[in-house]
């Protein structure tokens, strides 16, 4: 799909005009102001969707991904390409790449903005749950909820910008155009019920407004914040005495069982190590009745292409055999904990906490990172210093009747989320009360 967007034009296509009119006067006023700003730049832009990230130059994509000044490895061309090239995110698995690309018009035009985007036939691997919406949509409208458009990092509930634009003059305008264009893409795709942009940063919400048709949604994850700690003990000293004692006891699990724990980065992780880790990953999926979304080739690819942005915590037994591991990715200010696994039949009490949570905190302190995101779910993380934190997503529903239903649902859900967040923070926090 391609459509020209001329800075000098005074009107949109019929589809885009009708979309703007549905949003009301405020939406039209915003679009008029955006057109005025764009006109001052005096260039023609083209929006297209591509069926593979390979159709976008990796350097161009990464300049957009890092345009905010932050590096998030999940948004890199290398990571998203590993998902596609390995077949983990593909038509066959229900993730049809349809990435949005905004560039200067003409062959080889400079790419100014991108958005990871997928046409999906299910809701698995997203971690913002809308299965109940799918059921209700069919009953209310008599139509199918799928396919839908999904902007996210497949299988990865990690916070990050989804509208990606190069740094420099005009960046805010490009972000605004991407936001508006995503709605247009959804409107022009026949049979698509809507668009879902998940795990946005809070700052990005300003570009995804209700005037454009977007509905905000909140969730809860558990993140650890680095308050300028120099050592792990500095962190422990901010906890209540009982919690410090528990963590120190849990951290003894490796020594008690003659286990060695180490961290490996990038090229230090060999092909054999990835094969072993993949086996651990499969064992965990089997044990928890989960689906193994990622395959062996994916892990090998990120090991080859992401360099020191990959960190694996490995556990070895007394004979030097690897028995468990935890995969982390390193951003410019955040350590992202992702997948954990162990050898089939292997179990040591508290080893999961040490490998996934305490090693991540220790590494973040050493690397002077601001936080650790340890993935979805898990109130047990609170007692280990990971506090409940709001996450954000935005949703555009094409059917006006169902949009109203979802909007009312989200208002009620937000009240419940706010209440839960307050209770968790006030009643379960392991930290000392402020003096």
C-alpha positions as CSV (number, residue, x, y, z in Angstrom):
1,X,0.0,0.0,0.0
2,X,1.3,3.4,-0.8
3,X,-0.2,6.9,-0.6
4,X,1.3,10.3,-1.4
5,X,1.0,13.0,1.2
6,X,1.8,16.4,-0.3
7,X,2.7,19.2,2.1
8,X,1.1,21.7,-0.2
9,X,-2.2,19.9,-0.5
10,X,-5.4,21.5,0.9
11,X,-7.5,18.3,1.2
12,X,-7.0,14.7,2.0
13,X,-8.3,11.7,0.1
14,X,-12.0,11.0,0.5
15,X,-11.2,8.2,3.0
16,X,-9.1,10.5,5.1
17,X,-11.6,13.3,5.0
18,X,-14.4,11.0,6.1
19,X,-12.2,9.7,8.9
20,X,-11.4,13.2,10.1
21,X,-15.1,14.2,10.0
22,X,-16.0,11.3,12.3
23,X,-13.6,12.6,14.9
24,X,-15.4,16.0,15.2
25,X,-14.2,19.6,15.1
26,X,-11.3,19.2,17.5
27,X,-9.8,16.5,15.3
28,X,-10.3,18.5,12.1
29,X,-8.7,21.6,13.8
30,X,-5.7,19.5,14.8
31,X,-5.3,18.1,11.3
32,X,-5.5,21.6,9.8
33,X,-2.8,22.8,12.1
34,X,-0.7,19.8,11.3
35,X,-1.1,20.5,7.5
36,X,0.0,24.1,8.1
37,X,3.2,23.0,9.8
38,X,3.8,20.4,7.1
39,X,3.4,22.9,4.4
40,X,6.2,25.0,5.8
41,X,8.6,22.1,5.3
42,X,7.9,22.0,1.5
43,X,8.5,18.4,0.7
44,X,6.3,15.4,-0.3
45,X,6.1,12.4,1.9
46,X,4.9,8.9,1.2
47,X,3.4,6.4,3.5
48,X,3.5,2.7,2.7
49,X,3.3,-0.6,4.5
50,X,5.8,-3.4,3.9
51,X,5.4,-7.1,4.3
52,X,8.9,-7.6,5.7
53,X,11.2,-5.5,7.7
54,X,13.9,-6.6,5.2
55,X,12.3,-4.0,2.8
56,X,13.6,-1.2,5.0
57,X,17.3,-0.5,5.2
58,X,18.5,-1.5,8.7
59,X,20.4,1.8,9.3
60,X,17.4,3.8,8.3
61,X,15.1,1.8,10.6
62,X,17.5,2.0,13.5
63,X,17.9,5.8,13.2
64,X,14.2,6.0,13.6
65,X,14.2,3.5,16.5
66,X,16.8,5.6,18.3
67,X,15.3,9.0,17.4
68,X,14.0,9.5,21.0
69,X,17.6,9.4,22.3
70,X,17.0,6.0,23.9
71,X,18.1,2.6,22.7
72,X,15.6,-0.2,23.1
73,X,17.0,-3.5,21.5
74,X,13.5,-4.9,21.0
75,X,12.8,-2.1,18.5
76,X,15.9,-2.6,16.5
77,X,16.0,-3.9,13.0
78,X,18.1,-6.8,14.1
79,X,15.6,-8.0,16.8
80,X,12.5,-7.7,14.6
81,X,14.3,-9.2,11.7
82,X,15.3,-12.2,13.8
83,X,11.6,-12.8,14.6
84,X,10.6,-12.7,11.0
85,X,13.6,-14.5,9.4
86,X,13.3,-17.3,12.0
87,X,9.6,-17.7,11.2
88,X,8.6,-16.9,14.8
89,X,6.6,-13.9,13.7
90,X,5.2,-14.8,10.3
91,X,2.1,-15.4,8.3
92,X,2.2,-19.1,9.4
93,X,2.1,-18.1,13.1
94,X,-0.6,-15.5,12.6
95,X,1.7,-12.5,12.6
96,X,1.7,-11.0,9.1
97,X,4.3,-8.1,9.0
98,X,2.7,-4.9,7.7
99,X,5.1,-2.3,9.0
100,X,4.3,1.4,8.4
101,X,7.1,3.4,6.7
102,X,7.0,7.2,6.2
103,X,9.6,8.5,3.8
104,X,10.3,11.3,1.4
105,X,8.6,10.6,-1.9
106,X,10.5,8.9,-4.7
107,X,12.7,5.9,-5.2
108,X,15.2,5.7,-2.4
109,X,13.5,8.5,-0.4
110,X,14.9,9.1,3.1
111,X,12.9,7.2,5.7
112,X,11.7,9.6,8.4
113,X,9.5,7.4,10.5
114,X,8.5,3.8,11.0
115,X,6.1,1.7,13.1
116,X,6.3,-2.0,13.8
117,X,2.9,-3.3,12.7
118,X,1.3,-6.7,12.2
119,X,-1.9,-8.0,10.8
120,X,-3.1,-10.7,13.2
121,X,-5.6,-13.5,13.2
122,X,-5.5,-14.1,16.9
123,X,-4.6,-12.4,20.2
124,X,-1.8,-14.7,21.4
125,X,1.7,-13.5,22.4
126,X,0.6,-9.9,23.1
127,X,0.1,-9.8,27.0
128,X,-2.6,-7.1,26.8
129,X,-5.6,-9.3,26.7
130,X,-8.6,-8.6,24.5
131,X,-10.1,-12.1,24.1
132,X,-13.3,-11.0,25.8
133,X,-13.5,-8.1,23.3
134,X,-13.3,-10.5,20.4
135,X,-16.2,-12.5,21.8
136,X,-18.3,-9.4,22.5
137,X,-17.5,-7.9,19.1
138,X,-19.1,-10.9,17.3
139,X,-22.2,-10.8,19.4
140,X,-22.7,-7.0,19.1
141,X,-21.8,-6.5,15.4
142,X,-22.3,-9.9,13.8
143,X,-18.8,-9.5,12.3
144,X,-15.4,-11.1,13.0
145,X,-13.0,-9.4,15.3
146,X,-10.0,-10.8,13.4
147,X,-8.0,-9.8,11.5
148,X,-6.8,-6.8,13.6
149,X,-3.8,-4.6,13.4
150,X,-1.3,-4.8,16.2
151,X,1.7,-2.5,16.9
152,X,4.0,-4.2,19.4
153,X,7.1,-6.3,19.8
154,X,5.8,-9.8,19.3
155,X,5.9,-12.1,22.3
156,X,7.6,-9.4,24.4
157,X,5.6,-7.3,27.0
158,X,8.3,-4.6,27.1
159,X,7.7,-0.8,27.3
160,X,8.9,1.3,24.4
161,X,7.8,3.8,21.8
162,X,5.9,2.4,18.9
163,X,5.9,5.5,16.7
164,X,9.6,5.8,15.7
165,X,10.9,8.9,14.0
166,X,14.4,10.2,13.3
167,X,15.8,12.8,15.6
168,X,16.0,16.4,14.3
169,X,13.8,19.2,13.1
170,X,10.3,18.1,12.2
171,X,10.3,15.0,14.4
172,X,7.1,15.9,16.3
173,X,5.3,16.4,13.0
174,X,6.4,13.0,11.7
175,X,5.2,11.4,14.9
176,X,1.8,13.1,14.5
177,X,1.6,12.0,10.9
178,X,2.4,8.4,11.8
179,X,-0.3,8.4,14.5
180,X,-2.9,9.7,12.1
181,X,-1.8,7.4,9.3
182,X,-2.1,4.3,11.4
183,X,-5.8,5.1,11.8
184,X,-6.1,5.6,8.1
185,X,-4.4,2.3,7.4
186,X,-6.9,0.5,9.7
187,X,-9.8,2.3,8.1
188,X,-8.7,1.4,4.5
189,X,-8.1,-2.3,5.3
190,X,-11.3,-4.2,4.6
191,X,-12.4,-6.6,7.3
192,X,-10.0,-5.2,10.0
193,X,-11.8,-4.5,13.2
194,X,-9.3,-2.0,14.6
195,X,-5.8,-1.2,15.7
196,X,-4.0,-1.9,19.0
197,X,-0.8,-0.3,20.1
198,X,0.6,-2.0,23.2
199,X,3.2,-1.2,25.9
200,X,3.6,2.4,24.8
201,X,5.7,4.8,26.9
202,X,3.6,7.3,28.9
203,X,5.1,10.1,26.9
204,X,3.9,8.6,23.6
205,X,0.3,8.8,24.7
206,X,0.3,12.5,23.8
207,X,0.6,11.5,20.1
208,X,-2.3,9.0,20.3
209,X,-5.2,11.1,21.4
210,X,-8.9,10.5,21.8
211,X,-9.5,13.1,19.1
212,X,-8.0,10.7,16.7
213,X,-10.1,7.8,17.9
214,X,-7.6,6.2,20.2
215,X,-8.7,4.8,23.6
216,X,-6.1,4.5,26.4
217,X,-5.7,1.4,28.5
218,X,-3.6,0.7,31.6
219,X,-2.1,-2.4,33.1
220,X,0.3,-3.3,35.8
221,X,3.8,-4.8,35.7
222,X,6.6,-5.0,38.3
223,X,9.7,-3.0,37.7
224,X,12.8,-2.4,39.8
225,X,14.1,1.2,40.0
226,X,17.8,2.1,40.6
227,X,17.9,4.9,43.1
228,X,21.6,5.6,42.6
229,X,22.8,2.4,44.2
230,X,26.6,1.6,44.0
231,X,26.2,-2.0,45.3
232,X,23.5,-4.7,45.8
233,X,23.9,-4.1,49.5
234,X,23.1,-0.4,49.1
235,X,19.8,-1.6,47.6
236,X,19.2,-4.1,50.4
237,X,19.6,-1.4,53.0
238,X,16.6,0.4,51.6
239,X,14.4,-2.6,52.5
240,X,12.8,-3.5,55.7
241,X,14.9,-5.8,57.9
242,X,12.7,-8.9,57.4
243,X,12.9,-8.5,53.6
244,X,16.7,-8.0,53.6
245,X,17.0,-11.2,55.6
246,X,14.8,-13.2,53.2
247,X,16.7,-12.0,50.1
248,X,20.1,-12.8,51.7
249,X,18.8,-16.3,52.5
250,X,17.4,-16.8,49.0
251,X,20.7,-15.7,47.4
252,X,22.5,-18.6,49.2
253,X,20.8,-21.2,47.0
254,X,23.7,-21.4,44.5
255,X,26.4,-21.9,47.1
256,X,24.3,-24.4,49.1
257,X,23.9,-26.6,46.0
258,X,27.4,-26.2,44.6
259,X,26.2,-24.2,41.6
260,X,28.1,-21.4,39.8
261,X,26.3,-18.4,38.3
262,X,27.9,-16.2,35.6
263,X,26.8,-13.6,33.1
264,X,27.7,-13.8,29.4
265,X,27.4,-11.1,26.8
266,X,27.2,-11.1,23.0
267,X,30.0,-13.0,21.4
268,X,30.8,-14.8,24.7
269,X,27.7,-16.8,24.1
270,X,28.5,-19.6,21.7
271,X,26.2,-21.6,19.4
272,X,26.3,-24.6,21.8
273,X,25.2,-22.3,24.6
274,X,22.2,-21.1,22.6
275,X,21.3,-24.7,21.9
276,X,21.3,-25.5,25.6
277,X,19.4,-22.3,26.5
278,X,16.8,-23.2,23.8
279,X,16.3,-26.6,25.5
280,X,15.8,-24.8,28.9
281,X,13.3,-22.5,27.3
282,X,11.3,-25.4,25.8
283,X,11.3,-27.2,29.2
284,X,9.8,-24.2,30.9
285,X,7.1,-23.8,28.2
286,X,6.2,-27.5,28.6
287,X,6.1,-27.3,32.4
288,X,3.9,-24.3,32.5
289,X,1.6,-25.5,29.7
290,X,2.7,-22.5,27.7
291,X,3.4,-22.2,24.0
292,X,6.9,-22.0,22.7
293,X,6.5,-18.9,20.5
294,X,10.2,-18.6,19.8
295,X,12.3,-21.2,17.9
296,X,16.0,-22.2,18.0
297,X,16.9,-20.1,15.0
298,X,15.6,-16.9,16.7
299,X,18.0,-17.3,19.6
300,X,20.9,-17.9,17.4
301,X,20.1,-14.9,15.3
302,X,19.9,-12.4,18.2
303,X,23.1,-13.9,19.5
304,X,24.8,-13.1,16.2
305,X,23.3,-9.7,15.5
306,X,22.6,-7.9,18.8
307,X,26.2,-8.1,20.3
308,X,26.5,-6.9,23.9
309,X,22.8,-5.9,24.0
310,X,22.3,-9.6,24.9
311,X,23.1,-10.9,28.4
312,X,22.4,-14.5,29.5
313,X,22.8,-15.5,33.1
314,X,23.9,-19.1,33.1
315,X,23.9,-21.6,36.0
316,X,26.4,-24.5,36.0
317,X,26.6,-27.5,38.3
318,X,29.7,-28.9,40.0
319,X,30.7,-30.7,36.8
320,X,30.6,-27.5,34.7
321,X,27.4,-28.5,32.9
322,X,24.8,-25.8,32.2
323,X,21.6,-26.5,34.0
324,X,19.6,-23.2,33.8
325,X,19.7,-19.8,32.2
326,X,17.9,-16.4,31.9
327,X,17.9,-14.2,28.9
328,X,18.1,-10.4,29.2
329,X,18.4,-7.6,26.7
330,X,20.3,-4.4,27.6
331,X,18.9,-1.0,26.6
332,X,20.4,2.5,27.2
333,X,18.7,2.8,30.6
334,X,16.8,-0.4,31.1
335,X,17.7,-4.1,31.6
336,X,14.8,-6.2,30.2
337,X,14.4,-9.7,31.7
338,X,12.8,-12.0,29.2
339,X,13.0,-15.8,29.1
340,X,14.1,-18.3,31.8
341,X,14.5,-22.1,31.7
342,X,16.3,-25.0,33.3
343,X,17.2,-28.6,32.5
344,X,14.3,-31.0,32.6
345,X,13.8,-32.4,36.1
346,X,16.2,-29.9,37.6
347,X,14.9,-27.9,40.6
348,X,16.7,-25.9,43.3
349,X,14.5,-23.8,45.6
350,X,14.9,-20.0,45.0
351,X,17.2,-20.4,42.0
352,X,14.7,-18.7,39.7
353,X,14.7,-15.7,42.0
354,X,18.5,-15.5,42.0
355,X,18.9,-16.1,38.3
356,X,16.1,-13.8,37.0
357,X,15.6,-11.1,39.6
358,X,18.7,-10.6,41.8
359,X,21.3,-11.1,39.1
360,X,19.4,-8.6,36.9
361,X,19.4,-6.1,39.8
362,X,23.1,-6.6,40.4
363,X,23.9,-6.3,36.7
364,X,21.8,-3.1,36.4
365,X,23.6,-1.5,39.3
366,X,27.0,-2.4,37.8
367,X,26.0,-1.0,34.4
368,X,24.4,2.0,36.0
369,X,21.0,1.4,34.4
370,X,17.9,3.1,35.7
371,X,15.6,0.1,35.9
372,X,14.9,-3.6,35.4
373,X,11.7,-4.7,33.6
374,X,11.1,-8.3,34.5
375,X,8.2,-9.1,32.2
376,X,4.5,-9.8,32.7
377,X,2.7,-10.8,35.9
378,X,4.1,-11.8,39.3
379,X,3.1,-10.2,42.6
380,X,5.8,-12.3,44.2
381,X,8.3,-9.8,42.6
382,X,7.2,-7.1,45.0
383,X,8.9,-8.6,47.9
384,X,12.1,-8.7,45.9
385,X,12.1,-5.0,45.3
386,X,10.1,-4.9,42.0
387,X,7.3,-2.4,42.6
388,X,3.9,-2.3,40.7
389,X,4.1,0.1,37.8
390,X,1.5,1.3,35.3
391,X,1.8,0.2,31.7
392,X,0.0,1.7,28.8
393,X,-1.7,0.8,25.5
394,X,-3.9,2.5,23.0
395,X,-6.7,1.1,20.9
396,X,-8.6,2.2,17.9
397,X,-12.0,0.4,17.2
398,X,-13.5,1.0,13.8
399,X,-17.1,0.2,14.7
400,X,-18.6,3.2,16.5
401,X,-21.0,1.1,18.6
402,X,-18.3,-1.2,19.8
403,X,-15.9,1.6,20.4
404,X,-18.4,3.0,22.9
405,X,-18.7,-0.4,24.6
406,X,-14.9,-0.6,24.9
407,X,-14.6,2.9,26.1
408,X,-17.0,2.3,29.0
409,X,-15.2,-1.0,29.8
410,X,-11.9,0.8,30.0
411,X,-13.2,3.5,32.3
412,X,-14.3,0.8,34.8
413,X,-11.1,-1.2,34.3
414,X,-9.0,1.9,35.1
415,X,-10.8,2.4,38.4
416,X,-9.9,-1.2,39.3
417,X,-6.3,-0.8,38.2
418,X,-5.9,2.4,40.2
419,X,-7.3,0.8,43.3
420,X,-5.1,-2.3,42.9
421,X,-2.0,-0.2,42.4
422,X,-2.6,1.8,45.5
423,X,-3.3,-1.4,47.6
424,X,-0.2,-3.2,46.3
425,X,2.1,-0.2,46.9
426,X,0.8,0.7,50.3
427,X,0.3,-2.8,51.8
428,X,3.0,-4.9,50.1
429,X,6.0,-2.6,49.5
430,X,9.2,-4.1,51.0
431,X,10.8,-0.7,51.3
432,X,11.3,1.2,54.5
433,X,8.8,3.9,55.1
434,X,10.0,7.4,54.1
435,X,11.4,9.3,57.1
